[in-house]
Amino acid sequence: MFRNLLVTGGAGFVGSTLALALKAHHPDMRVTALDNLHRRGSELSLARLRAGGVRFVHGDIRIAEDVAAAGTFDLLLDCSAEPSVVAGIGGSPAYVTQTNLLGTLNCLEAARQHGACVLFLSTSRVYPLAPLRQIPLIENDSRFEIDGARCALPGLSAAGVAEDFPLGGPRSVYGATKLASELFAIEYADSYGVPALIDRCGVLTGPWQMGKVDQGVVVHWVASHAFGRPLRYFGYGGTGKQVRDILHVGDLVDLVERQLRVLPQARGEIYNVGGGRPGSVSLRELTDLCRLSTGKTVAVEPVLEIRAADIPLYLSDTQRVQRAFDWSPVHTPESIVAEIAEWVAEHARELEAIMA
Ligand SMILES: NC(=O)c1ccc[n+]([C@@H]2O[C@H](COP(=O)([O-])OP(=O)(O)OC[C@H]3O[C@@H](n4cnc5c(N)ncnc54)[C@H](O)[C@@H]3O)[C@@H](O)[C@H]2O)c1
């Protein structure tokens, strides 16, 4: 179907996983991973990419010539980003805006010139903070739940946040760069006929994610247990009841394969993608799962301060994407944590320094 795939951010967690999986599923496809290795730990992907038959090009999407140097392609998976929601907060927004917005524009422009299709990895963080913070909640022993009886916002139900949730108001610099990029992907689809599809992802996780405190929380939590490092529950009374839906990157691979079949006809459609209510976990529940999987207990300190751009709960309402692609996630929070714990144990020596 496609002969020449370019994955930007191809040494990152999502990019390298997609590049390797697609190469394995379609051996005749030429797969190129472009990355500037900005993310600490991305360099660990290079040997895996090589072994999997993926060509690596060291380049920066902020520089149009670097994108051009990757050569021709008929499919672009845009996975290059500064993916932290706190990027630019308290400092300069230059890197996050130049990569996530201007860099994406360079990628879209290269796709237009090559007549390629585009799948853009966006984020649930395009939804603004104020309405997300107004989601009516019930507090139980281990987590917050959406109070379905009091949902008054459009696109909100006990199943979570759907694509027609309000978009007005601030959302973080990161979220703004991704929303602006979505708008340009839709514009390129309409004005230039560049087939494009947008996945607004909740928390993605799995082996080979270089988890840090501000991004990649599931891996950060598991690794902190494995390496015996203390953790903190920020905000919301310091109880660790904040909730996210988590999706194993393998389930994303399955979805992307299904989406590629219709991508040539796509015109900028948007899908919320995540584990949904069944694939959700609170930090407190995550701590329990980590104890089970690693056999270790670490101190978790309650901190009352709410972190910048934080929200008590996010659940992706995935009904649209499930219907459109006959897709549903197969991994559970339990199986995901167990698999990550195994991976951390297997690669403890190289990961311990990176995840410091
Ligand atoms: N991981 C998640 O939970 C999550 C959730 C929602 C959306 N996303 C989106 O998925 C995509 C992939 O995220 P990830 O989790 O793999 O992050 P990651 O940090 O592991 O990967 C991103 C890669 O992009 C590279 N990169 C950064 N700046 C670059 C630049 N200027 N030029 C070239 N490469 C550059 C980094 O070196 C890194 O390897 C991002 O677009 C992110 O916004 C991720």
The ligand as a MOL file (V3000), in Angstrom:
LIG
                    3D

  0  0  0     0  0            999 V3000
M  V30 BEGIN CTAB
M  V30 COUNTS 44 48 0 0 0
M  V30 BEGIN ATOM
M  V30 1 N 3.7240 9.5670 25.1060 0
M  V30 2 C 2.5350 10.0550 25.3420 0
M  V30 3 O 1.9420 9.8240 26.3930 0
M  V30 4 C 1.8540 10.9120 24.2960 0
M  V30 5 C 0.5160 11.2630 24.5220 0
M  V30 6 C -0.1210 12.0510 23.5720 0
M  V30 7 C 0.5390 12.4410 22.4320 0
M  V30 8 N 1.8320 12.0910 22.2450 0 CHG=1
M  V30 9 C 2.5040 12.5490 21.0230 0
M  V30 10 O 3.1470 11.4400 20.4340 0
M  V30 11 C 4.3280 11.8790 19.7690 0
M  V30 12 C 5.4980 11.0290 20.2130 0
M  V30 13 O 5.7140 11.1970 21.6110 0
M  V30 14 P 6.6930 10.2490 22.4220 0
M  V30 15 O 5.9970 9.8540 23.6450 0
M  V30 16 O 7.2260 9.2210 21.5120 0 CHG=-1
M  V30 17 O 7.8330 11.2890 22.8250 0
M  V30 18 P 9.4200 11.0490 22.7870 0
M  V30 19 O 9.9990 12.2440 23.4630 0
M  V30 20 O 9.7760 9.7110 23.2610 0
M  V30 21 O 9.7160 11.1060 21.2240 0
M  V30 22 C 9.7910 12.3010 20.4980 0
M  V30 23 C 11.0430 12.2430 19.6560 0
M  V30 24 O 11.1190 13.4520 18.9040 0
M  V30 25 C 12.4800 13.8270 18.8750 0
M  V30 26 N 12.5530 15.2770 18.6340 0
M  V30 27 C 12.3140 16.2900 19.4970 0
M  V30 28 N 12.5340 17.4600 18.8990 0
M  V30 29 C 12.8930 17.1780 17.6130 0
M  V30 30 C 13.2600 17.9870 16.5230 0
M  V30 31 N 13.2670 19.3230 16.5980 0
M  V30 32 N 13.6110 17.3710 15.3680 0
M  V30 33 C 13.6200 16.0100 15.2670 0
M  V30 34 N 13.2730 15.1980 16.2840 0
M  V30 35 C 12.9100 15.7880 17.4470 0
M  V30 36 C 13.0490 13.4380 20.2350 0
M  V30 37 O 14.4430 13.2920 20.2240 0
M  V30 38 C 12.3260 12.1310 20.4920 0
M  V30 39 O 13.1030 11.0310 20.0660 0
M  V30 40 C 4.4800 13.3580 20.0970 0
M  V30 41 O 3.9840 14.0920 19.0110 0
M  V30 42 C 3.6040 13.5580 21.2920 0
M  V30 43 O 3.1000 14.8820 21.3340 0
M  V30 44 C 2.5090 11.3320 23.1520 0
M  V30 END ATOM
M  V30 BEGIN BOND
M  V30 1 1 1 2
M  V30 2 2 2 3
M  V30 3 1 2 4
M  V30 4 1 4 5
M  V30 5 2 4 44
M  V30 6 2 5 6
M  V30 7 1 6 7
M  V30 8 2 7 8
M  V30 9 1 8 9
M  V30 10 1 8 44
M  V30 11 1 9 10
M  V30 12 1 9 42
M  V30 13 1 10 11
M  V30 14 1 11 12
M  V30 15 1 11 40
M  V30 16 1 12 13
M  V30 17 1 13 14
M  V30 18 2 14 15
M  V30 19 1 14 16
M  V30 20 1 14 17
M  V30 21 1 17 18
M  V30 22 2 18 19
M  V30 23 1 18 20
M  V30 24 1 18 21
M  V30 25 1 21 22
M  V30 26 1 22 23
M  V30 27 1 23 24
M  V30 28 1 23 38
M  V30 29 1 24 25
M  V30 30 1 25 26
M  V30 31 1 25 36
M  V30 32 1 26 27
M  V30 33 1 26 35
M  V30 34 2 27 28
M  V30 35 1 28 29
M  V30 36 1 29 30
M  V30 37 2 29 35
M  V30 38 1 30 31
M  V30 39 2 30 32
M  V30 40 1 32 33
M  V30 41 2 33 34
M  V30 42 1 34 35
M  V30 43 1 36 37
M  V30 44 1 36 38
M  V30 45 1 38 39
M  V30 46 1 40 41
M  V30 47 1 40 42
M  V30 48 1 42 43
M  V30 END BOND
M  V30 END CTAB
M  END
